Amino acid sequence: MKICFVVRYALLAGFAGGAGFLATQLLAQDAHFHNAPAASAEQNNPFAGQMAGASAGAKLYAANCAGCHGENGQGTGNVPSLREGPTQTVPEGEVFWFITSGSIKNGMPPWNSLSEEDRWRIVSYVRTLKNSASTSTPVAGEKYVPVKTNAPPPAAPFTDFRFEEPGKVRKISTDTLPEPYATDTSNNGPKLVARPDGAWPKTLPGFQVQLFASGLDNPRLLRTAPNGDIFLAESSSGKIRVFRGMTPDGKPKVSAIFASGLNRPYGIAFYPPGDSPKWVYVGDTDAIVRLPYKKGDLQASGPAEPLADLPHGRGHWTRDIQFSADGTKLFVAVGSASNFDDPDTTPEEKNRADILEFNPDGTGMQIYAYGIRNAGGGLAINPHTHELWCSVNERDGLGDNLVPDYITHVAEGGFYGWPWWYIGGHQDPRHAGKHLELKEKALVPDVLLQPHNASLQLTFYEGAQFPAEYQGDIFASEHGSWNRAVRAGYEVIRVPMHHTGRASGEYEDFVTGFALDNGHVWGRPVGITVAPDGSLLVSDDGSNSIWRIVYTGN
């Protein structure tokens, strides 16, 4: 049964008021950055306004911070962007305090080993990132020094980028999971470089990878409209782009901006279901909005209409959305604000790590399923069973091979463990002894993926181009790890459904080749959709491209 919106895990305190009240409460809960003491706000940055201080801070940031926070503060994995939000608005003294103190349980070490002056220099540099470009733009032809990986081969069923190979089938089961802390937790964020000469995505014999579009601005989720147009969220710049048609060489005939001025848009859905939707719904990071639409529109005919507030976008910020098959309900995935914070004691986690359910007009919010750390990267409706499916980023900090990301159908009212349990009745040692009554309720997902893969959008293949064996299968984009000693992911995978609508736990590497070595990558898959001709389109926010996978039979 559904869990009422006013109850969190049936354990947390009740809540009165509407979605607007929710947004107000969430803002009020963060009076001081990461609960910094009030006195920290009074501290003055001795390098404020000095370019020399910021320049020195840039070097310190690159050496100490970029691995997690991204080369230019864009964020990686669960680590939020530094270019916007509280980092840019709270007093500099509070940022200095957080750099100094850290938050070990959420993966942020204290940096009091750096001198006080160097910490202030980092603060100065971080403040220069406000509204900067969202992604690094590697220079074409720029040389990089390859990184040699001396680590031994991973023990099955786990893998890493060195052994990812199109056609390789993998299956992780609950009895193959290691104990927590079997390995140390790693900080191994990728260095993004321009695609080297000769580098190209790899796939199975009989398939071919083509470049569909390039020069995009942070391309994220892709959705195919009922008329065959391809909608793309360019999240960092607040735009929705639309592509129409395809030239003989596999390029879009038309590219247009459907909407702009949105707040980190990600999820896209068309309403009502069928051939003639009237609205394009968008999952902004803090709200559900809709834009008027009629079949064939290349530009929205009116402004975005807000329908409902969502919990703020700090932490996991992506908000994928999907309508139920009959169009009566709108599902919205909201990821956690943290790695494993306990919602009992962290008000900021209220109504997060959930899949929420709304009426199409934005009313009637309920919790459809819970304990799902972050499904904001991918929701999909199985076209045959009409079940909701999701792609989930699980928690970090328990070692290289815990906790597996996963793809699963979503049971209504289902509990998937976060933060107290994982993959069924495995207790997170950081919450030892808590909520033992939930152990038997924690569901085991359908398909366990490599831990820290950062699984994002998924789609069901219903095209007519691929061989019949692929009909009804799931394809999903794996954005890639930032916290494994040897990186994994950076690929597209296939989940066989065996023409039954059910997965049996295995998945297959389908498109690989985006990682160069254990220090450098040139591409990171994000969005995925089926084009009208049956080819598969994959967005890549590493090279700011969209790739097209076609079946040639050769």
VENWONOR-V881028 format. One record per residue. N is the residue number from 1. BURIAL is + if it has 9 or more other ideal C-beta (glycine too) atoms within 8 Angstrom, else -. Layout:
n | burial
N | BURIAL
N | BURIAL
//
This chain:
n | burial
1 | -
2 | +
3 | +
4 | -
5 | +
6 | -
7 | +
8 | +
9 | +
10 | -
11 | -
12 | -
13 | -
14 | -
15 | -
16 | -
17 | -
18 | -
19 | +
20 | -
21 | +
22 | +
23 | +
24 | -
25 | +
26 | +
27 | -
28 | -
29 | -
30 | +
31 | -
32 | +
33 | +
34 | -
35 | -
36 | +
37 | -
38 | -
39 | -
40 | +
41 | +
42 | -
43 | +
44 | -
45 | +
46 | -
47 | +
48 | +
49 | -
50 | -
51 | -
52 | -
53 | +
54 | +
55 | +
56 | +
57 | +
58 | +
59 | -
60 | +
61 | +
62 | +
63 | -
64 | +
65 | +
66 | +
67 | -
68 | +
69 | +
70 | +
71 | +
72 | +
73 | +
74 | +
75 | +
76 | +
77 | +
78 | +
79 | +
80 | +
81 | +
82 | +
83 | +
84 | -
85 | +
86 | -
87 | +
88 | +
89 | -
90 | +
91 | +
92 | +
93 | +
94 | +
95 | +
96 | +
97 | +
98 | +
99 | +
100 | +
101 | -
102 | +
103 | +
104 | -
105 | +
106 | +
107 | +
108 | +
109 | -
110 | +
111 | +
112 | -
113 | -
114 | +
115 | -
116 | -
117 | -
118 | +
119 | +
120 | +
121 | +
122 | +
123 | +
124 | +
125 | +
126 | +
127 | +
128 | -
129 | +
130 | -
131 | -
132 | +
133 | -
134 | +
135 | +
136 | +
137 | -
138 | +
139 | -
140 | -
141 | -
142 | -
143 | -
144 | +
145 | -
146 | -
147 | -
148 | -
149 | -
150 | -
151 | -
152 | -
153 | -
154 | +
155 | -
156 | -
157 | -
158 | +
159 | +
160 | +
161 | +
162 | -
163 | +
164 | +
165 | -
166 | +
167 | -
168 | +
169 | -
170 | +
171 | +
172 | +
173 | -
174 | +
175 | -
176 | -
177 | +
178 | -
179 | -
180 | +
181 | -
182 | +
183 | +
184 | -
185 | +
186 | +
187 | -
188 | +
189 | +
190 | +
191 | +
192 | +
193 | +
194 | +
195 | -
196 | +
197 | -
198 | -
199 | -
200 | -
201 | +
202 | -
203 | +
204 | -
205 | -
206 | -
207 | +
208 | -
209 | +
210 | +
211 | +
212 | +
213 | +
214 | -
215 | -
216 | +
217 | +
218 | +
219 | +
220 | +
221 | +
222 | +
223 | +
224 | +
225 | +
226 | +
227 | -
228 | +
229 | +
230 | +
231 | +
232 | +
233 | +
234 | +
235 | +
236 | +
237 | +
238 | +
239 | +
240 | +
241 | +
242 | +
243 | +
244 | +
245 | -
246 | -
247 | -
248 | -
249 | -
250 | +
251 | -
252 | +
253 | -
254 | +
255 | -
256 | +
257 | +
258 | +
259 | +
260 | -
261 | -
262 | +
263 | +
264 | +
265 | +
266 | +
267 | +
268 | +
269 | +
270 | +
271 | +
272 | -
273 | +
274 | -
275 | -
276 | -
277 | +
278 | -
279 | +
280 | +
281 | +
282 | +
283 | +
284 | +
285 | +
286 | +
287 | +
288 | +
289 | +
290 | +
291 | +
292 | +
293 | +
294 | -
295 | +
296 | -
297 | +
298 | +
299 | -
300 | +
301 | -
302 | -
303 | -
304 | +
305 | -
306 | +
307 | +
308 | +
309 | +
310 | +
311 | +
312 | +
313 | +
314 | +
315 | +
316 | +
317 | +
318 | +
319 | +
320 | +
321 | +
322 | +
323 | +
324 | +
325 | -
326 | -
327 | +
328 | -
329 | +
330 | +
331 | +
332 | +
333 | +
334 | +
335 | +
336 | +
337 | +
338 | +
339 | +
340 | +
341 | +
342 | +
343 | +
344 | -
345 | -
346 | +
347 | -
348 | +
349 | +
350 | +
351 | +
352 | +
353 | +
354 | +
355 | +
356 | +
357 | +
358 | +
359 | +
360 | +
361 | -
362 | +
363 | -
364 | -
365 | +
366 | +
367 | +
368 | +
369 | +
370 | +
371 | +
372 | +
373 | +
374 | +
375 | +
376 | +
377 | +
378 | +
379 | +
380 | +
381 | +
382 | +
383 | -
384 | -
385 | -
386 | +
387 | +
388 | +
389 | +
390 | +
391 | +
392 | +
393 | +
394 | +
395 | +
396 | +
397 | +
398 | +
399 | +
400 | +
401 | +
402 | +
403 | +
404 | +
405 | +
406 | +
407 | +
408 | +
409 | +
410 | +
411 | -
412 | -
413 | +
414 | +
415 | +
416 | +
417 | +
418 | +
419 | +
420 | +
421 | +
422 | +
423 | +
424 | +
425 | -
426 | +
427 | +
428 | +
429 | -
430 | -
431 | +
432 | -
433 | -
434 | -
435 | +
436 | -
437 | -
438 | +
439 | +
440 | -
441 | -
442 | +
443 | +
444 | -
445 | +
446 | +
447 | +
448 | +
449 | +
450 | +
451 | +
452 | +
453 | +
454 | +
455 | +
456 | +
457 | +
458 | +
459 | +
460 | +
461 | +
462 | -
463 | +
464 | -
465 | -
466 | +
467 | -
468 | -
469 | -
470 | +
471 | +
472 | +
473 | +
474 | +
475 | +
476 | +
477 | +
478 | +
479 | +
480 | +
481 | +
482 | +
483 | +
484 | +
485 | -
486 | +
487 | +
488 | +
489 | +
490 | +
491 | +
492 | +
493 | +
494 | +
495 | +
496 | +
497 | +
498 | -
499 | -
500 | -
501 | -
502 | -
503 | +
504 | -
505 | +
506 | +
507 | +
508 | +
509 | +
510 | +
511 | +
512 | +
513 | -
514 | +
515 | +
516 | +
517 | +
518 | +
519 | -
520 | +
521 | +
522 | +
523 | +
524 | +
525 | +
526 | +
527 | +
528 | +
529 | +
530 | +
531 | +
532 | -
533 | -
534 | +
535 | +
536 | +
537 | +
538 | +
539 | +
540 | +
541 | +
542 | +
543 | +
544 | +
545 | +
546 | +
547 | +
548 | +
549 | +
550 | +
551 | +
552 | -
553 | -
554 | -
//
